[in-house]
Amino acid sequence: MSGRRTHPVLRIEGLSVCSAAGLVLVDDISLQLAGGEVLGLIGESGAGKSTLGLAALGYARGGCRITAGRILLGGTDLRLLDAEALRRVRGRRVAYVAQSAAAAFNPALRLIDQICEAPVRHGLSTRRAAEQRAIEAFRALDLPDPEVFGRRYAHEVSGGQLQRAMAVMAMACAPELLVLDEPTTALDVTTQIEVLAQLKRLIARSGTAALYISHDLAVVAQIADRLLVLRQGKLVETGPTAALLARPQTDYARALVAERGGAAARAAPAQGSEVLRVEGLAVRHGRRDAVSDASLRIEAGETLAVIGESGSGKTTLAYAICGLVPAHAGRVSLAGVQLAADYARRSREQLRRLQLVFQLPDVALNPRQSIASIVGRPAQFYFGTRGPALAGRVAELLGLVGLDPALAGRRPGELSGGQKQRVCIARALAAEPDVLVCDEVTAALDPLIAEEVLQLQRRLQEQLGLAYLFITHDLATVRRIAHRVLVMWRGRIVAQGATAQVLGEGRHPYVNALCASEPEMRPGWLEETLARRAAEAQAGPFQSAGGT
Amino acid sequence: MSAGEYQQATRASVRGGGGTTPVAARSRLLSFVASGAPLVAVIVAAAVFAPWIAPYGEAQFVGGVWDPPSAQHWLGTDNLGRDMVTRLVFGARNTISIASLATALAFGLGVLLGFAAAAIGGWLDTLVSRAMEILLAIPVLISALMVLSVLGNSLPVLVVTIGLLESTRVYMIARAVARTIVVREFVAAARLRGEGLGWLLAREILPNTLGALAAEAGLRFSFIFLFIASLSFLGLGIQPPAADWGSMVRENAQAIDFGLPVPLYPAAAIAFLTIGVNRLVDRYLAAIARPGAT
């Protein structure tokens, strides 16, 4: 695969990156990449994938330093460039698509202004032309209302839409090298394959070389020509995608390949008492119905999964239940008592019993508070715990979610993604809730870490008898954790029932489509699926039938 | 302030692996001096200890008009024969205390209202924002002249007037910065917990806006300081015989006609303090920009 050109676009030789504390994050890595070629970087969180990806831009995160090696981009060694020269390279010749689009966009500026900034500032295009290209790209990526989409702010679009806007921003200058850091992790399965196909076409057509960082081997298998497996900063294994997947040489790579196995659906728990009931809930965004006529019930110790693609109203439903987004119709009752639609009018006790865990741990934790004060605050706020008792409670909670109590003094910025999500769960548990609403809690995590978090949640459920409303787009997660499933499509509930039943034989056509979009770990799956979709396109949209 | 700054400088050099070599020591000293801390410390010390430091009384006539520098009067005397060094020292005391109080008031009010407007939103935001915009539309100097000529220019009136007028600028910054914070999920988490407005403002929003506010504080202090100087220059600020750097420029302005540098001394003092404060703020911003720093 390599060597299609004599001069590779990117060549990294003996690269090492160290943190301020002297920890080796990337250890003596060499790689090369030709135009139009995609190299997949695989490994669990903390393996140094992102650090290596950023190093390809000649960049080291705050506190980190590139200590050895050469980074050659089309013959120029980025390590030898001064700040001004680097600035001209970045964005123009190398572009970066970040893991968390929410953190990468400036919340105070409209999307279109941020997308057009680079080409205009680098003098590659006029504002009008850049805007026109952005609109075309919005359309190509199936974003709603492409003409006016860019006028929105980052918090006004869904996570999946923001991630696509980020890809548009990266391609705005037609760079030689594109570094994609988990670009589809936050997307639901159906959107993910569209975006993957779009990225793949884009890369092939433009001759851009790409470093594709992901923890999801099945996703990388669709797009990467070659794979490079990293663990603790070291190269474990590298080779062409098909060969590596078929015959992994090392134990670690074998574990990664084997991880994506199925698991049996969970049987329903013993009949518990109903804790949460939602009847005819409806939410409007302007004149559009974001959620209409949603009804559901959850019993103690039960997990209800809500699945659907991005924009289907899953998160809105969760926020409406918690009162963050006011519902304009319908009722939410907790243990038989009806709750006010607006969280501000709910009692402290009602707020305590219903806890929300957010999708992106990066923005769900206050970066300026210590872990101890984040986790301890609900205990202090609801139960008046303080002093040594509070410190003990924090240590206990951190232990409960499998974190070292010594982390209490740290700040969120010093933790990994998986650790941050555990802190979020610990914060929710500190309130000793009855119901935990989990909004895509594993979406931003790599599979080994996500698996640990899921196991943790199952264990907590068994220990504490918690009820979960578990929002996700990952069907594998649903099979593993949910007792019952609720499927949403365009703001409506199209199917609801026991997991095995909803996902099993005779399922709703939309569920069928969802299942068919789940990436399989073999190259070529993407093309087959897209071809099948095109063939099915004549069949028209799904009927929004009522649930069972 | 200087001790903390010094510790910070020391810590930074330890982190950077700096040993006790003469080169490292010199660069550490240079960096400390460049931080503005010594400059501000000297001026603040002069302000605090003015009665003990000053060689003469604040309004004591000790010589002729614009006597040249001598052993008794290091910077000569002013237009009424008062010792220039004494006037500068007392001027620091008067001007800095009023500027600090007015800055504190402007920040207390502007930040509180700005954060509250961003966190609560709705009609409160609209109401306060429009009111602030109306105040902003009138030049500060004009408003101040009107208020001070009606209410007289006692010190409390001066402080409150300047504080209120300047709080509009602080409000704009505080609201804009807070709006980018209130949409984050950790604020939603705190709201969902049932936290009161006080917690939201002080614990969730404030720590994440300190950088922007510190930058603004440095600038705002300098502006208020210069504003007091201009008011004094116009005769509406601190009243004679109390010394302040602005009126000292005015009183001695004519000396320039005789080729004497007298008004340049208080002008230089104003410049030094402005530079010192801004250097300090820059250093603070660099410190909090480091990952993991508080």
Interface residues (C-beta under 8 A of the other chain):
Chain A: A20 R61 G62 G63 N106 P107 A108 H155 C322 G323 L324 Y343 A344 R346 R348 L351 R352 Q355 L356 F358 Q359 L360 V363 A364 L365 N366 P367 R368 Q369 R377 P378 F381 Y382 R411 G413 E414 R427 A431
Chain B: R15 A176 R179 T180 V183 R184 E185 F186 A188 A189 R191 L192 R193 G194 E195 R203 E204 P207 N208 L210 R290 P291 G292 T294
